[in-house]
Amino acid sequence: MRKIVLTLCLCTLISAINAQTNKAKDTIKTEVINVVTSYTPTISDAFKIKKNPKIKLGAKTQKKQLKYQIFSAPVASTFIPKSGVAKGINMGIKERLYKNYVAAGFGNNSTPFFEAFLHHATKFKNDFGFYTKYISSENSIDATELNSNFSQMNFGAFYKQEERYFTWKIGANYQQNKYNWYGLPSTITYLPATIAAINEEQSYSNFETDAEIIFEDFFVNSAKVNLSFFNDNLLSKELRFVVEPQFKISLKNIGSKLNDLILDTSFDYVNGHSQQSYSATTKLEHSFFTIGLAPKYNFEYKKFNFRIGTKLYFTSDLENKANQLYVYPDININYPLFENYVNMYLGAGGDLNTNTIKGFTDENPYISPTQFITQTNKKYDFFGGLNGKLSSNVSYDFKASYSNEDDKALFVRNNSKSNGTNTVGLLGYEYGNSFSVVYDDVKTLSFSGEVTFDVSRNLVVGANGEFNSYTVTNQAEAWNLPTMNTEIFANYKTAKWYAGVNIFTVSERKDVTYGGIYPSALSGIQTLKSFIDININGGYHFNDKFTAFVKMNNVTNSEYQQFSNFNVQGFQVLGGISYKFDF
């Protein structure tokens, strides 16, 4: 059987080979036969349809774009703290602030008092107001036979406007003070007729206008302008014009971490005269023009705070045709030895002060209108100290300094031109009852300190004091300058009551004595006794608007002398009512 199958396979293979060999000899031609028959599709042929239909929708059936908006509704918190609750801090009753107030009162020695401040602001960020103050006192000093009354009157107005990039303000003020040269020397006996012939009244008037502009973001930080005119009833006059721009110079181009450099500048012009000197009828004139430059730079380095700067002044004495350049250091260094408790500071400075008649009358209203005016050059002032807090409610500041001043102004009593009987040709200040200014080069070693203790929210007590040691060059003493003065103060306040007390102490001062009437030379030194002056004030708030107040000065009725031969008033009390309100 195997042989038969093998024989059939071999025959089949030989036949296939012979058919391939004889193909070229086949005469039958190939033709294309097209068979046409009907197409019957099946489900399996559906994937062959490629064309998709296009459906056009009408305007009313167009798809609308969906807009989503989240509506936040408050949901009650389910968090409940498990331990403790927040405890509120008792801030007390907040005092309501009013824009306006008036106050009026009356005291012994026939002392009327009135003060008012009226102020209004609008929604357009402007602000304007008016203020006035008046107080006077009749004769109350028994130790003198001349009038000792005085009066002080002051009133002014201002307008302030806030713009987008700056704020500007203008104002005007008028002040008039009346005093009397009542301090006759006790070494001379004045006849009643002589006393009756003395015209001891003096009146000072000062009118000034000022303007200020403050920029928000500009290389000019601010600029101030002040124009004032001063005169008295004995024809003394003085005009002063001051311009003080402050510039901010950016140093970012040098280093991105550098602070701005601040440059204070000033232009100061003073011109005035006294009608005559004390020794002759020659008019005394003074005129100064001063330009000041004061660059300063603040920075920190390893907890040290530095202020490095200088002050340069070019001043021209126009009356004497003399020019001078002054340069002073302006250095301040702070370092916290113990954070928040002990801060150490050191520094060096100096300055140029242009003296004025008005400045002298503010300091001593009993000077004669016969003053020679010059500038005071504080060549240097070295200082250092410690400040900080001993605890959360006790703060302190202790300071020591050493300075050297050329032409420091000192007050000395004028010598009398009358022997007690003659009055011919004499003015009201020529009876030994006025003061003059002398200048000397003075070095001063000073120690000062202040401590404040917040006993409670309602009570604050404290004390401050200063001790000075003077070294003069040409004068025998530092005339009328105390070596020590102190103050102890306390202030108490509740919702309805408030009270305060100030206790001042001033040490002995020195003034001159003369051997005879003018023009005699100095014969010795007069010592003015030290004194203590206790002042008390208090009041009661009926409500937010009405308050009753009382002020008591020289409570111990001390008969001390503020200046040589010028006794002060004894016990003084003044009471009144103040009213606060809004328009």
VOGU-3710 file (C-alpha; in Angstrom, 3 decimals, decimal comma):
1> mrkivltlcl> 0,000/0,000/0,000  2,822/2,354/0,839  4,332/1,663/-2,541  1,093/2,623/-4,319  0,789/5,995/-2,442  4,436/6,857/-3,026  4,050/6,039/-6,758  0,988/8,388/-7,054  2,812/11,343/-5,373  5,801/10,927/-7,633
11> ctlisainaq> 3,620/10,911/-10,732  1,785/14,045/-9,637  5,069/15,959/-9,097  6,388/15,002/-12,537  3,130/16,142/-14,186  3,322/19,595/-12,501  6,851/20,109/-13,716  5,933/19,209/-17,282  2,954/21,625/-17,220  5,218/24,576/-16,222
21> tnkakdtikt> 7,640/23,662/-18,989  4,976/23,612/-21,722  3,175/26,878/-20,673  4,856/29,084/-23,263  3,447/26,883/-25,953  -0,205/27,357/-24,701  -2,310/29,249/-27,312  -5,246/30,171/-25,115  -5,284/34,057/-24,482  -6,276/35,633/-21,112
31> evinvvtsyt> -9,460/37,659/-21,071  -11,243/39,802/-18,448  -14,622/38,451/-17,658  -17,061/40,932/-15,920  -19,748/39,193/-13,980  -22,725/41,497/-13,244  -25,060/40,499/-10,510  -27,286/42,355/-7,959  -25,613/43,559/-4,640  -27,173/42,363/-1,497
41> ptisdafkik> -25,564/44,162/1,496  -25,183/42,585/4,873  -24,734/44,039/8,330  -21,002/43,363/8,185  -20,649/45,808/5,254  -22,003/48,851/7,233  -18,508/50,128/8,210  -17,796/50,960/4,583  -20,197/54,004/4,591  -17,838/57,043/4,934
51> knpkiklgak> -20,133/60,016/4,229  -21,660/61,797/7,275  -24,830/63,836/6,934  -24,710/67,628/7,625  -27,582/68,973/9,713  -28,328/72,731/9,652  -30,122/74,120/12,696  -32,352/77,170/12,724  -31,614/80,351/14,672  -33,986/79,348/17,423
61> tqkkqlkyqi> -32,346/75,977/17,825  -28,677/77,254/18,101  -26,719/76,030/21,138  -26,370/78,589/23,928  -23,079/79,152/25,762  -23,379/78,207/29,401  -22,158/80,671/32,030  -21,353/79,524/35,545  -21,468/81,765/38,650  -20,714/80,719/42,197
71> fsapvastfi> -23,060/82,087/44,835  -21,388/82,059/48,253  -23,758/81,579/51,125  -22,521/81,872/54,713  -22,288/78,607/56,476  -22,250/78,323/60,208  -18,915/77,147/61,494  -18,918/73,843/63,242  -15,566/74,480/64,936  -15,809/74,721/68,702
81> pksgvakgin> -12,633/75,485/70,679  -12,121/72,940/73,412  -9,836/74,848/75,744  -10,319/78,382/76,983  -11,903/81,435/75,400  -10,426/84,710/74,146  -10,275/87,292/76,933  -11,019/90,898/76,007  -8,711/93,759/77,021  -10,316/96,578/78,946
91> mgikerlykn> -9,424/99,668/76,931  -11,540/101,953/79,044  -14,044/104,441/77,742  -12,845/106,012/74,524  -12,984/109,778/74,749  -14,919/111,432/71,973  -12,895/114,012/70,056  -14,494/117,253/68,953  -13,278/119,643/66,291  -13,956/122,867/68,209
101> yvaagfgnns> -13,775/124,212/71,729  -14,100/127,421/73,708  -12,885/128,064/77,241  -13,382/131,017/79,545  -12,416/131,743/83,123  -11,490/134,300/85,724  -8,974/134,405/88,553  -7,700/136,446/91,432  -5,550/139,479/90,598  -8,335/140,396/88,121
111> tpffeaflhh> -7,301/137,758/85,605  -9,737/137,192/82,727  -9,035/134,247/80,431  -10,490/133,233/77,066  -9,428/130,653/74,492  -11,139/129,249/71,388  -10,390/126,995/68,469  -12,837/126,689/65,574  -12,118/124,132/62,913  -13,909/122,597/59,933
121> atkfkndfgf> -13,015/119,964/57,323  -14,877/119,045/54,148  -15,129/115,898/52,056  -12,845/117,503/49,476  -9,941/117,031/51,934  -9,539/120,641/52,901  -9,248/121,916/56,430  -9,479/125,434/57,829  -9,737/126,984/61,247  -9,407/129,971/63,535
131> ytkyissens> -7,901/130,224/67,035  -7,508/132,920/69,668  -6,261/133,262/73,235  -6,281/136,108/75,740  -5,149/136,412/79,344  -4,258/139,406/81,491  -3,600/140,272/85,100  -3,863/143,533/86,987  -1,460/144,899/89,583  -0,740/142,176/92,081
141> idatelnsnf> 2,852/142,556/93,259  3,167/144,483/96,497  6,967/144,793/96,410  6,939/147,444/93,665  5,341/150,851/93,301  5,182/150,667/89,506  2,491/148,934/87,482  3,105/145,185/87,263  0,128/144,176/85,147  0,526/142,233/81,909
151> sqmnfgafyk> -1,607/140,938/79,029  -1,103/138,388/76,273  -3,257/138,230/73,156  -2,913/135,888/70,209  -5,148/135,020/67,258  -4,690/133,460/63,842  -6,174/131,354/61,075  -5,055/128,581/58,701  -6,167/126,733/55,581  -5,024/123,241/54,537
161> qeeryftwki> -5,686/121,385/51,279  -4,869/117,773/50,355  -4,198/117,223/46,657  -3,459/113,948/44,897  0,320/114,155/45,108  0,913/116,829/47,742  -0,610/118,705/50,681  -0,278/122,444/51,230  -1,087/124,757/54,122  -1,077/128,513/54,691
171> ganyqqnkyn> -1,635/130,482/57,867  -1,371/133,859/59,553  -0,898/134,818/63,197  -0,889/138,046/65,212  0,478/138,326/68,739  0,551/141,266/71,144  2,089/141,165/74,628  2,143/144,025/77,120  4,509/144,195/80,101  5,920/146,759/82,505
181> wyglpstity> 9,470/147,524/83,642  8,438/147,413/87,295  11,657/146,061/88,863  13,221/149,140/90,439  16,497/148,430/92,308  16,209/148,401/96,083  19,565/150,180/96,502  18,099/153,500/95,292  15,317/155,443/97,017  12,950/156,906/94,427
191> lpatiaaine> 10,815/159,890/95,318  7,072/159,681/94,664  7,392/162,368/91,995  10,097/160,364/90,258  8,004/157,221/90,317  5,001/159,087/88,934  7,125/160,344/86,013  8,236/156,867/84,927  6,476/155,443/81,852  7,113/151,779/82,509
201> eqsysnfetd> 4,840/150,242/79,872  6,213/148,186/77,008  4,257/146,488/74,206  5,459/143,898/71,700  3,638/143,054/68,468  4,450/140,329/65,990  2,658/139,437/62,760  3,693/136,421/60,733  2,505/134,413/57,756  3,677/130,930/56,917
211> aeiifedffv> 3,157/128,342/54,210  4,101/124,682/53,908  3,874/122,090/51,147  4,469/118,348/51,622  4,923/116,026/48,632  3,906/112,363/48,598  6,518/110,931/46,214  8,903/113,557/44,898  12,548/114,475/45,231  11,389/117,489/47,273
221> nsakvnlsff> 10,020/116,186/50,562  8,672/119,489/51,850  9,171/123,238/51,828  8,374/125,847/54,492  8,183/129,615/54,147  7,825/132,087/57,027  7,618/135,874/56,942  7,366/137,817/60,219  7,418/141,450/61,301  8,127/142,480/64,911
231> ndnllskelr> 7,961/145,898/66,570  7,505/147,528/69,983  6,066/150,842/71,151  9,545/152,417/71,279  10,130/152,091/67,510  12,200/148,924/67,494  11,521/146,945/64,301  12,589/143,614/62,882  11,789/141,733/59,652  12,608/138,062/59,137
241> fvvepqfkis> 12,138/135,864/56,071  12,951/132,133/56,191  12,672/129,468/53,458  13,387/125,823/54,385  13,166/123,210/51,586  13,965/119,558/52,293  15,178/117,292/49,488  15,277/113,500/49,165  18,119/112,198/46,992  17,768/108,574/45,898
251> lknigsklnd> 20,912/106,398/45,993  19,339/103,348/44,319  21,587/103,733/41,261  24,630/103,244/43,471  23,231/100,333/45,461  19,757/98,866/45,648  19,922/98,538/49,434  20,975/102,125/50,129  18,586/104,504/51,885  17,745/107,947/50,597
261> lildtsfdyv> 19,987/110,897/51,425  18,102/113,731/53,140  19,234/117,295/52,436  17,880/120,112/54,625  18,428/123,601/53,253  17,603/127,041/54,641  17,664/130,659/53,536  17,384/133,079/56,442  17,230/136,884/56,160  16,971/139,145/59,225
271> nghsqqsysa> 16,896/142,935/59,217  16,069/145,184/62,144  17,078/148,053/64,383  16,718/149,516/67,845  16,049/153,240/67,987  19,042/153,893/70,247  21,635/152,225/72,434  21,630/152,415/76,238  24,630/154,723/76,269  23,759/157,058/73,368
281> ttklehsfft> 21,052/158,030/70,913  22,816/156,169/68,103  20,546/153,770/66,209  21,580/150,099/66,415  21,005/148,194/63,163  21,528/144,550/62,295  21,160/142,608/59,054  22,126/138,978/58,336  21,653/136,653/55,386  22,470/132,984/56,004
291> iglapkynfe> 22,406/129,975/53,663  22,406/126,549/55,288  23,002/123,036/53,898  22,583/119,969/56,104  22,896/116,567/54,387  22,274/113,512/56,556  22,168/109,783/55,953  20,596/107,107/58,140  21,583/103,446/58,041  21,935/100,343/60,210
301> ykkfnfrigt> 24,886/98,012/60,693  24,887/95,053/63,092  22,276/96,606/65,429  23,994/99,989/65,275  21,810/102,873/64,050  23,821/105,657/62,457  22,957/109,170/61,392  25,919/110,684/59,598  25,759/114,251/58,383  27,104/117,746/58,545
311> klyftsdlen> 25,868/121,331/58,703  27,317/124,058/56,510  26,412/127,729/56,826  27,490/130,660/54,746  26,484/133,834/56,543  26,862/137,446/55,561  26,738/140,304/58,055  25,272/142,864/55,656  25,567/145,728/58,132  29,304/145,227/58,748
321> kanqlyvypd> 30,050/143,736/55,287  31,628/140,557/56,678  31,226/137,001/55,404  31,911/133,741/57,202  31,686/129,986/56,499  30,866/127,560/59,326  31,028/123,747/59,256  29,651/121,513/62,021  29,381/117,746/62,512  25,976/116,065/62,784
331> ininyplfen> 26,564/112,522/64,029  24,322/110,291/66,104  24,971/106,619/66,944  22,523/104,324/68,776  23,182/100,815/69,997  20,896/98,558/72,098  23,043/97,162/74,896  20,031/95,209/76,182  17,107/95,098/73,789  14,222/97,350/74,965
341> yvnmylgagg> 15,911/98,003/78,307  19,213/99,824/77,781  19,985/101,817/74,656  23,258/103,700/74,375  23,644/106,793/72,177  26,566/109,041/71,297  26,818/112,058/69,075  28,499/115,250/68,029  26,929/118,410/66,712  27,014/122,162/66,509
351> dlntntikgf> 24,948/124,972/65,077  24,744/128,632/64,139  21,974/130,661/65,786  20,926/134,060/64,469  19,747/136,032/67,484  16,762/138,354/67,115  15,051/141,036/69,182  11,878/138,940/69,219  13,781/135,911/70,487  15,239/137,919/73,355
361> tdenpyispt> 11,841/139,365/74,334  10,331/135,866/74,384  13,034/134,775/76,811  13,116/137,934/78,912  10,294/140,453/78,277  11,988/143,029/80,522  14,937/143,839/78,261  15,417/147,387/77,073  14,948/148,250/73,361  18,661/149,000/73,047
371> qfitqtnkky> 20,176/145,691/72,031  23,158/144,931/69,849  22,347/141,804/67,821  24,853/139,235/66,594  25,015/135,488/65,913  25,901/132,717/68,372  28,316/130,091/67,111  28,031/126,744/68,882  31,358/125,381/67,726  30,750/121,852/68,960
381> dffgglngkl> 28,449/119,855/71,192  29,485/116,334/72,235  26,877/114,228/73,997  26,094/110,703/75,088  23,645/108,876/77,243  21,454/105,919/78,039  17,720/105,513/77,613  15,198/102,726/77,619  12,808/100,994/79,999  13,445/99,454/83,378
391> ssnvsydfka> 10,128/97,644/83,013  6,992/97,878/80,915  5,861/100,986/82,814  9,131/102,728/83,778  11,136/104,636/81,161  14,239/106,771/81,560  16,742/108,950/79,715  20,101/110,114/81,090  22,396/112,372/79,109  25,741/114,156/79,462
401> sysneddkal> 27,073/116,813/77,103  29,894/119,271/76,650  29,565/122,291/74,372  31,514/125,385/73,395  29,704/128,551/72,279  31,105/131,791/70,939  29,043/134,933/71,640  26,505/133,255/73,897  23,828/135,749/74,983  23,589/136,540/78,726
411> fvrnnsksng> 21,138/138,908/80,452  22,432/141,538/82,899  20,576/144,300/84,713  21,010/147,826/83,362  22,439/150,492/85,626  20,071/153,276/86,654  20,538/156,733/85,131  18,503/158,252/87,948  19,605/158,787/91,545  15,991/158,672/92,657
421> tntvgllgye> 15,196/162,337/92,082  16,062/163,255/88,479  13,721/162,301/85,644  14,610/164,789/82,916  15,242/163,142/79,545  14,967/159,620/80,900  12,943/156,850/79,310  10,871/154,299/81,197  13,553/151,590/81,117  16,497/153,780/82,286
431> ygnsfsvvyd> 15,850/153,561/86,033  17,718/150,314/86,622  14,495/148,412/85,868  15,473/146,688/82,600  18,038/144,284/81,183  20,579/144,228/78,390  22,296/141,408/76,531  26,036/140,825/76,797  27,935/138,196/74,823  30,685/135,886/76,007
441> dvktlsfsge> 32,409/132,676/74,968  31,010/129,972/77,262  31,811/126,299/77,699  29,067/124,215/79,315  29,251/120,804/80,957  25,720/119,473/81,387  24,071/116,437/82,993  20,372/115,790/82,577  17,931/112,999/83,236  14,266/112,069/83,150
451> vtfdvsrnlv> 12,284/109,181/84,629  8,605/108,439/83,946  6,566/105,860/85,872  3,137/104,720/84,658  1,719/103,708/88,020  -1,580/102,675/86,445  -3,769/103,464/83,494  -4,974/106,542/85,390  -1,790/107,795/87,082  1,590/108,865/85,664
461> vgangefnsy> 4,399/110,335/87,776  7,892/111,413/86,816  10,801/113,732/87,365  13,452/115,465/85,293  16,414/117,636/86,090  19,465/119,329/84,668  22,806/120,378/86,140  25,085/122,819/84,298  28,603/123,961/84,947  29,661/127,088/83,022
471> tvtnqaeawn> 33,135/128,300/82,150  33,094/131,918/80,962  35,866/133,840/79,200  35,383/137,564/79,789  32,457/137,890/82,208  32,725/137,233/85,922  29,747/134,828/85,910  27,285/133,206/83,564  24,734/135,894/84,377  21,179/134,775/85,221
481> lptmnteifa> 21,813/131,150/84,253  20,900/128,606/86,976  23,279/125,746/87,635  20,430/123,380/88,427  16,705/123,107/87,759  14,362/120,192/88,400  10,727/119,255/87,932  8,544/116,650/89,634  5,185/116,000/88,021  2,140/113,766/88,364
491> nyktakwyag> -0,994/113,431/86,236  -4,159/111,616/87,253  -7,218/111,004/85,062  -10,474/109,101/85,302  -13,654/109,166/83,253  -14,894/112,231/85,167  -11,925/113,751/87,007  -8,420/114,829/86,088  -5,646/116,487/88,089  -1,991/117,379/87,749
501> vniftvserk> 0,803/118,798/89,843  4,178/120,288/88,857  6,894/121,169/91,361  9,702/123,303/89,924  12,974/124,078/91,643  15,554/126,557/90,341  18,960/127,080/91,908  20,701/130,359/92,662  21,536/132,762/89,832  23,987/135,633/89,621
511> dvtyggiyps> 23,484/139,232/88,476  25,554/142,413/88,639  25,556/145,308/91,096  26,829/148,835/90,447  28,759/151,271/92,631  26,619/154,266/91,627  24,359/155,555/88,901  25,210/155,169/85,223  27,966/155,072/83,946  29,539/153,606/87,056
521> alsgiqtlks> 31,434/150,300/86,813  30,437/146,943/88,264  30,932/146,778/92,023  29,913/143,233/92,845  27,639/140,278/92,304  24,017/139,954/93,392  22,829/136,449/94,217  19,218/135,581/93,473  17,899/132,973/95,879  16,808/129,540/94,734
531> fidininggy> 13,085/128,876/94,795  10,384/126,209/94,615  7,215/126,803/92,621  4,258/124,420/93,039  1,479/124,470/90,450  -1,741/122,417/90,565  -4,456/121,991/87,960  -7,589/119,881/87,763  -11,089/119,590/86,435  -14,361/117,710/86,247
541> hfndkftafv> -16,112/116,478/83,082  -19,862/116,968/83,397  -20,238/115,170/80,057  -18,355/114,866/76,761  -18,818/118,566/76,054  -18,748/120,526/79,322  -15,758/120,609/81,668  -15,020/122,741/84,714  -11,341/123,480/85,339  -9,155/125,201/87,900
551> kmnnvtnsey> -5,482/126,225/87,833  -3,415/127,225/90,849  0,106/128,628/90,501  2,693/129,405/93,183  0,614/127,519/95,735  3,077/128,237/98,558  2,881/131,996/97,840  6,669/132,257/97,469  8,047/135,761/96,913  10,934/134,757/94,700
561> qqfsnfnvqg> 12,539/136,755/91,882  12,452/135,471/88,339  14,987/138,149/87,377  16,847/140,621/89,532  14,346/142,986/91,290  11,411/141,400/89,432  9,316/139,613/92,031  6,687/137,240/90,727  3,006/137,147/91,624  2,039/135,299/94,773
571> fqvlggisyk> -0,657/132,660/94,973  -2,763/132,619/91,792  -5,980/130,738/91,126  -8,054/130,700/87,944  -11,218/128,748/87,278  -13,544/128,406/84,336  -15,616/126,307/81,945  -14,703/124,745/78,593  -17,140/123,570/75,928  -16,338/121,190/73,061
581> fdf> -18,564/120,837/70,037  -18,897/120,060/66,322  -20,664/122,097/63,682
//
